[in-house]
Amino acid sequence: IKKKKKNPWLRGSPLHSNSPTPNHIRERNNRKYSLLSAVPLRFSLRGYGFCMATLFFFCFGSLFYQLNGGPPKILLDIRQYLGESTYLDDHGPPAPRVLPFPSQVVYNRVGKCGSRTVVILLRLLAEKHQFNLVSSDIHNKTRLTKHEQVDLMKNISNIPQPFLYTRHVHFLNFTRFRIEQPVYINIIRDPINRFLSNYFFRRFGDWRGEQNHLIRTPGMKDDERYLDINVCILENYPECSNPRVFYIIPYFCGQHPQCREPGVWALERAKQNVLENYLLVGILEELEDVLLLLERLLPHYFTGVLNIYKSPDYRKMGNMTGTVRKHTPTLEALQVLYHRMRYEYEFYNFIRDQFHLTKKKIGLKSVSQPTAYSPAFLRDLALRTPEPLDEDEELDTDLEDANSWLVHS
């Protein structure tokens, strides 16, 4: 019987020579168990450190939130990131609606500067574009105490956004009371034209009704109602003299008492507020261009406004707001009035230049209308302009507001 020969290739092979023995297997298993037993300890320390770091950042973020009145940017970024996750989409609250910018607009409309026309348009636009339009019914309280200012600004800020708030009120500085400042818009017109429109509207109303003016000014006697405007101007009646003809600038200057005094201080402050806080101040003489710019600058409020304005149905409503029995004073009366309103005209020309500059930047080409009354009216004459009333004298009047002689609309 022949013995099997061992394969010489297997004798020196690693598989043959290094085949594990039971001792080797036991040793290897013990080594694995020792490694696995160390893993939970290391994992627990790492998890504990992670939890403590998370807690620290959460506390720090909460403290930062409270000190600064809002969350830091990193928390907002985290919130935005989490808001896009599938889990929050399925289980969390719905994502907030993205609001357009700006979503807070204030139109502190100036009396007898086309505000009724614009408010009618805004009512139609609010229904069309689903923004909140709040139009105040207070027409003759333009100046407020400090507490009244704060209350009004808080009420405005609490309106659901996007909103447009409109009221006859002098400029309110929200940032002074650490409240978020809204965007302002406004429209003014030639100062003498505005004055004449108000003078006759207060006495005789408009085409909406023959008796509206009697309801609006029930205490006005006939000798005042039918007072010739030339007599009012040339004989220095209070209604036709300073400080009452100093009317447009305080709407932009603000609530400071000095804003009611005709002079350079109020004028310059009004200009500064326009440059810093107003998105647009248009002029009524170019209303279609104003509406076009509003449509460009605030599309989520004013898209389609020109189509509405030019529609036949709107024209019927707009024509009813025209003042009746209005006529032009004599040249002498206009000269006197122009000189009394020289600061008003300087402001009007400033606004007109800014408006035309905005049109140029937008690329809007249109023919600008000439001013109703040119500076040629300013010439040397014996002016009959009385000195402005002192602050104490003005406050002692029986009027509920120094501007209550005006009926704003």
FENFEN-V265353 format. One record per helix or strand. SS is the DSSP state (h for helix, s for strand). FROM is the first residue (numbers start at 1). LEN is the number of residues. If there is no record, write none. Layout:
BEGIN
ss=<SS SS>
from=<FROM FROM>
len=<LEN LEN>
END
This chain:
BEGIN
ss=<h h h h h s h s h s h s h s h h h h h h h s h h h h s h h h h>
from=<8 14 22 73 86 104 115 132 146 163 174 183 191 206 212 222 229 238 248 257 264 278 284 299 305 312 323 331 342 375 391>
len=<4 4 47 11 6 4 15 4 12 4 4 6 14 1 5 4 6 3 6 4 14 6 14 4 5 8 1 10 21 3 5>
END
